[in-house]
């Protein structure tokens, strides 16, 4: 900061104001016609004193001008800083408005996500309640009277993939049921070689399984877990009526060559061959390789192409430099007209539930298999075991027991 001498003008000793000084000067002037004898030694100041006072006032004026310049410079600097601050304030205001807009957008997005999640949760809760009600109804129906008719099932389209052994079997359709069974987390399905072992495990209901973890530590007690055993009940078809219709755009290609030909290469060759009009085909819409029967289903975009190929019966197809005689058969669509189901219990399979998530998957499977193989605990030889850890869901597929 400037000192007081730089910031303020110090008035010299003398008159209190310029007006008083001018009055004193006027009194000191000699009027015309008057002699020096009229000067009062105690009266006005002499010219020399007046000159000194004038010089002092000049210095005072110079200081005032310097102060004025400093004040003007400070004023200009203040105005410039004020403009800069206003510009910064406008920029900060725009940034704040933009950030508030983004925050509002994010808040709306979060609200929409929350609303969608709530609607999905409500829908799932309703579906859960509906399924729970249906399950309660099934439990109240006696097992001998549990029959589900076609009116309670959605329409299903079925495809015949079997082969007739002789003429007597032409009017028969053999189906192999594949039942999908949902498995919740913390459960396992264990299948024994003998049905009586499974029955003993089910009768006990609750089993205490020892977890021999860290066996090298002698003073650590063995852990234990408690699981529940229950029978596995599924619904199997007892009566089935299907209306079969021949597709006008699809064919089944069989008698395919066996060897080192990859499935995708075989599909490419067949699609290329049957898409040409000179071979009696047309543009192929879709293709499907059936691994269980080693047959290929080809679907054309045009109607009538399949019928002409079926009439030919057999066609030679060049594949990898050789010609193979393949068979062309009709592709049959089936609509279920009547389906009756009855409950059935899997004799050799047991459902284990309430399994805690305390071991890795492989370790838990080994622990369960070792425990239920012990004859001293009522177990026996295990044929298969499937485990679903807590927090996951699984699906088991049951097929006909041929053992």
PyMOL commands that set and color helices and strands:
alter all, ss='L'
color gray80, all
select helices_A, chain A and resi 4-7+18-28+36-38+47-140+143-145+150-152+167-169+195-204+263-274+277-279+305-312+361-373+375-377
alter helices_A, ss='H'
color red, helices_A
select strands_A, chain A and resi 157-159+179-183+187-192+206-211+223-254+284-290+295-300+314-319+322-353+382-388+394-398
alter strands_A, ss='S'
color yellow, strands_A
deselect
rebuild
show_as cartoon
